[in-house]
C-alpha cells in the first residue's frame, strides 16, 4: 500500500481541463497519510451473536459480548465444528482460530453479557465487565479479573458492582470502570469508579448523573477521559464528555451541550501520543454521530467529523483513526451525500477527510448498527485489526460477529477500469476512463494500451474514492483519418494489477462531426452522449471530465440515438428504478442551460434532467429541472423562495425524438422545445443555493407543480449537455437543426 495522493474532481490525462466558474466540480480534499491496513478480510472464526468488547495481549485477542457459540469462517450456524462459547472467546490474532482459553460468563436470571475488556499494562491480567454473576462457576459481580497465563478467575479480586459495567481501563495499580451502577463494593459510586488491582476501593470519585459508556486513561496517566450519557460529573456541567483527575476524579475539563449536542452521547474513546478521539451517537433531530479529535495538551478540539450514522468504536493505528459506524451521510464534510451505509472508515489523526480504506460489513442483528468494537494486535511481525459487532456479512461474504484485517500483504485487486473511446474531430481519438475502485488504495496507476501492444502508450496516476471516481481523458493524436484503432486500460495499486479493460474500437474521424462539435464550441461543461454499451459509466465528452454513473441498469448501446446519421446510441430508462447522476459535486449554477433529446410514449411522466443534492438515493432538495407531466407536457422548475415553474402548452409523449433546452440567467427562465421558445418568465433570475449533482432519468419531484405519477422517466434520452451560461435562441435553433438534419 502506497502513500495517498490528493484527489481532484478534474484529473485529466491530456489537454482537457475544467471550465472556470461556478459550474466547475468542487475538488475533494487531499488525502494523507497512508493507510497501513488492507481491506482484505481474513479467515476468522465467528460468533452466533453480538460482540461488544475486545482486548489483546501477546498475540491473543479476547472478545466478549452476548453469544453462546463460535464456529469456523465459512461455516453456517449449527455446523459440525461449532463449539460452545458463553459470552467470551479468545483467539489467536494471526490465525483467527480459538485458543485453549475458555471462560463462561453466566448469570442466575436474565441474560448475561460481557460489555468491556481491558488488559493490565504487564499483559498478565484481563479485566472483564458486563452483567454476569459467575465466570466458569466462580461467583463474581459484573466485574472480574482473569489470570491470562492460566485462564482462570482471580479470586483475590472480588469487587461487587450492582449493575452493568460498560467500560474499563487499567494501569499498573488501578482499574477504572464505567457503566450503569450506583455502588461498588457497597460504596456509593454513580456510573464511574476506580478500584485497585487487588480489588480494594480507592478515593477516586467521578459521579455521573447518567450511565458511563467509555473511558480512557491519558498516556501520562494523569487524567481519565469519560464518555457516556451524563450531563453532570461531580455536580459540574459536562455533557457526554469530561476529563477528570486520575487520582481524585475531580473535573479537569468539562464540555457543554454546545460541544456535543444534548441529543448525542459518547460511545467510545481512544488515545495516542498527541490526542484523544471520541466516537459519538445521537438520536432525534440535530444529532452528532461522528468523531472528535482533541489535543492532549489542552483537551480542546483539533477537528470533528460531522458524518451522520452513529459511531460505536474508534482505534488509532499508525497515525490513522479507524472507526466502526454506519455512516450514511457525509455531505457536511464535502464528501458523500445520503446513501448506502459505510461501516468502516479511516481518517488521519490530523484531518477528518476520509482515507482510502473501505472494507464493509452489513448492519446485521440486534440494533442494526454493524461494527461495535475494534482492537489492534500483533503477531509474527504482522499487525491485525480485529472488528467485532452484530454484522452477518463482511465485504459481501457471510461472516458473523467477528472479522480481521492485516497490515499486509495487500491482495485486493482494483476494479477493472470502465473505458469509452470516440473520435469526432480529425486527427484525434479521446480515450475516457472512469477511475477504478480499490478498497484500500485511493491512488492508482492507469496504463493505456493501443492496438494490442504489450507496452502502454500512456501512463498516469490518479485518485478515487467510492463516491467520487473522477473521469480521466487521454487524447491520442497519433492517428490517421479513417483508420481503426483499439484501446484497453489497466489499473494498478503497485502490487495488484487488473486485467485489461474490454476493447474499445474506434475509427478516427475523417470530418468533424457537426452536432457534438457545436455543443463543445458553445461551452458545454457536461456532455453525455450515452454511447457506452456496458457497465455503469457515463462518459463526459466535455473538457470538464464530469463523468457519471448509471443506477438500476438502464439499457445502453441498443436504441438508435437522436442525432440523424451519426450511428450513436441513446440510453433508455424503465420509468421506475433507473437514473443516472454526475460523479462530481457542483456549486449551484447561477446562469446555465440544460439541453437534451428525449423520446417517449409514457403517460406517467417523470424527470428528464435536473439538479439534486443526492446521488444513489432520491434527493431531498431538487430544482433546476425539466420534467414531464402525465399528459406529456414539459415543465421547467426552479426554487426561488418557492417552487417556480413554466410549462409548455403542447404534449411531447408522441414517440418521436424531441429537443428540449431550459435556460436561466439575468433574463429569467426560458423553455425551448424543438428549437422554438415555448414558455418563459423573465422575473425569476435565481434559484435554490446548494451543492449537488446533475440527474438524468429521474429524481424526487415531491411538491412540484402537476407532479406526475412517477418521479422517473420511461423513455430514451440522448445528447445531454449542461452549460455554465445562457444559450441564445439562435444557438438553440442551430443545435436543433444540426441534430435533426445530421
Secondary structure, DSSP 8 states (H G I E B T S, - for coil): --------S---SSS-----STTSB-------S---S-S------EESSEEEEEEEETTEEEEEEE-SEEE-TT--TT-TT-EE-SSEEEEETTT--B-S----EE-SSS--EEEEEEE-TTS-EEEEEEE-SEETTEE-BSEEEEETTTTEE-TT---BBSS-EEEEEE-SSEEEEEES-SEETTEE--SEEEEETTS-B-S----BSS-EEEEEE-TTSSEEEEEES-SEETTEE--SEEEEETTT--EEEE--TTTS-TTEEEEEEEE-SSEEEEEEEE-STT---SEEEEETTT--EEEEE--BS-EEEEEEETTEEEEEEEE-B-GGGTS--S-S-EEEEEEETTEEEE-S----B---STTT--EEEEEEEEETTEEEEEEEES-SEETTEE--SEEEEES----------EEEEE--STT-EEEEEE----TT-SEEEEEEEETT-SS-SEEEEEE-BTTB--EEEEEE----TT-EEEEEEEEE-SS-B------EEEE--SS--HHHHHHHHTTEEEEE-----SSSEE-B-STT---EEEES--B-SSSB-SSTTS--B-EEEESSS-EEEESS-B---SSEEEEEEEE---SS-EEEEEEES-SSS--SSEEEEEEE-TTS-EEEEEESSSEEEEE-SS---SSS-EEEEEEEETTEEEEEETTEEEEEETT--------BEEEESB---TT-TT--S-SB-EEEEEEEEEESS---HHHHHHHHHHHHH-
